[in-house]
Amino acid sequence: QEQLVESGGGLVQAGGSLRLSCAASVSIFGITVMGWYRQVPDKQRELAATITGGGSINYADSVKGRFTISRDNDKNTVYLQMNSLKPEDTGVYYCYFYANFVGYWGKGTLVTVSS
Protein backbone atom coordinates (compact mmCIF):
# COMPACT_ATOMS: atom_id res chain seq x y z
CA GLN A 1 0.00 0.00 0.00
CA GLU A 2 1.34 3.37 -1.00
CA GLN A 3 1.81 5.35 2.20
CA LEU A 4 2.69 8.75 0.80
CA VAL A 5 0.96 10.11 -2.27
CA GLU A 6 2.52 12.94 -4.27
CA SER A 7 0.78 15.15 -6.80
CA GLY A 8 1.45 18.27 -8.80
CA GLY A 9 4.27 17.24 -11.11
CA GLY A 10 4.17 17.90 -14.81
CA LEU A 11 5.69 19.75 -17.73
CA VAL A 12 6.46 23.44 -17.46
CA GLN A 13 8.55 25.94 -19.40
CA ALA A 14 11.67 27.45 -17.88
CA GLY A 15 10.74 30.32 -15.60
CA GLY A 16 7.41 28.76 -14.74
CA SER A 17 6.04 27.41 -11.48
CA LEU A 18 4.69 24.19 -10.07
CA ARG A 19 3.31 23.23 -6.67
CA LEU A 20 3.87 19.74 -5.36
CA SER A 21 1.75 18.20 -2.63
CA CYS A 22 2.25 15.08 -0.57
CA ALA A 23 -0.20 13.52 1.84
CA ALA A 24 -0.09 10.39 3.94
CA SER A 25 -2.65 7.81 2.88
CA VAL A 26 -2.33 6.00 6.20
CA SER A 27 -2.23 7.31 9.74
CA ILE A 28 1.30 8.28 10.68
CA PHE A 29 1.79 9.67 14.16
CA GLY A 30 4.70 11.61 15.52
CA ILE A 31 5.99 13.00 12.23
CA THR A 32 9.03 15.10 12.98
CA VAL A 33 10.45 15.83 9.55
CA MET A 34 8.75 16.26 6.20
CA GLY A 35 10.67 16.90 3.07
CA TRP A 36 11.28 16.64 -0.63
CA TYR A 37 14.15 14.93 -2.37
CA ARG A 38 14.80 14.80 -6.06
CA GLN A 39 16.64 12.59 -8.48
CA VAL A 40 17.80 14.20 -11.68
CA PRO A 41 19.01 12.09 -14.61
CA ASP A 42 22.36 10.37 -14.03
CA LYS A 43 22.66 11.62 -10.45
CA GLN A 44 21.90 10.26 -6.99
CA ARG A 45 18.84 11.29 -5.06
CA GLU A 46 19.48 14.57 -3.27
CA LEU A 47 17.75 16.73 -0.73
CA ALA A 48 15.69 19.64 -2.04
CA ALA A 49 14.05 20.88 1.16
CA THR A 50 12.99 19.72 4.61
CA ILE A 51 10.83 21.17 7.36
CA THR A 52 10.54 20.06 10.98
CA GLY A 53 7.48 20.12 13.17
CA GLY A 54 8.87 23.20 14.85
CA GLY A 55 9.15 24.97 11.53
CA SER A 56 12.89 24.74 10.96
CA ILE A 57 13.58 24.69 7.23
CA ASN A 58 16.56 23.53 5.23
CA TYR A 59 17.04 24.07 1.49
CA ALA A 60 19.60 22.80 -0.95
CA ASP A 61 21.73 25.68 -2.21
CA SER A 62 20.50 25.03 -5.75
CA VAL A 63 16.87 25.82 -4.85
CA LYS A 64 17.26 28.59 -2.27
CA GLY A 65 15.26 31.67 -3.16
CA ARG A 66 13.15 29.77 -5.70
CA PHE A 67 11.49 26.93 -3.77
CA THR A 68 9.34 27.20 -0.65
CA ILE A 69 8.42 24.25 1.55
CA SER A 70 5.46 24.30 3.91
CA ARG A 71 3.43 21.79 5.89
CA ASP A 72 -0.06 21.35 7.28
CA ASN A 73 0.26 19.29 10.43
CA ASP A 74 -3.49 18.78 10.77
CA LYS A 75 -3.62 17.20 7.32
CA ASN A 76 -0.22 15.47 7.46
CA THR A 77 0.58 17.18 4.20
CA VAL A 78 3.70 18.85 2.89
CA TYR A 79 3.95 21.22 -0.06
CA LEU A 80 6.74 22.45 -2.30
CA GLN A 81 6.15 25.65 -4.22
CA MET A 82 8.66 25.81 -7.05
CA ASN A 83 9.15 29.12 -8.86
CA SER A 84 11.60 30.27 -11.52
CA LEU A 85 12.07 26.69 -12.61
CA LYS A 86 15.14 25.79 -14.64
CA PRO A 87 15.78 22.87 -17.00
CA GLU A 88 18.24 21.49 -14.45
CA ASP A 89 15.36 21.10 -11.98
CA THR A 90 14.01 18.33 -14.19
CA GLY A 91 13.75 15.05 -12.32
CA VAL A 92 11.63 12.85 -10.11
CA TYR A 93 10.62 14.47 -6.84
CA TYR A 94 10.07 12.23 -3.83
CA CYS A 95 8.20 13.06 -0.69
CA TYR A 96 9.70 11.95 2.65
CA PHE A 97 8.30 11.72 6.17
CA TYR A 98 10.26 10.73 9.28
CA ALA A 99 8.32 9.51 12.30
CA ASN A 100 9.31 7.38 15.27
CA PHE A 101 12.62 6.25 13.78
CA VAL A 102 10.95 5.20 10.52
CA GLY A 103 11.32 6.86 7.14
CA TYR A 104 8.48 6.87 4.62
CA TRP A 105 8.87 7.59 0.92
CA GLY A 106 6.45 8.35 -1.84
CA LYS A 107 6.75 6.81 -5.30
CA GLY A 108 7.78 10.10 -6.82
CA THR A 109 6.31 12.62 -9.23
CA LEU A 110 8.01 13.69 -12.45
CA VAL A 111 8.85 17.34 -13.02
CA THR A 112 10.01 18.29 -16.49
CA VAL A 113 11.22 21.82 -17.24
CA SER A 114 11.65 22.65 -20.90
CA SER A 115 14.04 25.31 -22.14
Secondary structure, DSSP 8 states (H G I E B T S, - for coil): ---EEEE--EEEETT--EEEEEEESS---SEEEEEEEEE-TTS--EEEEEEETT--EEE-TTTTTTEEEEEETTTTEEEEEE-S--GGG-EEEEEEEEETTEEEE---EEEEEE-
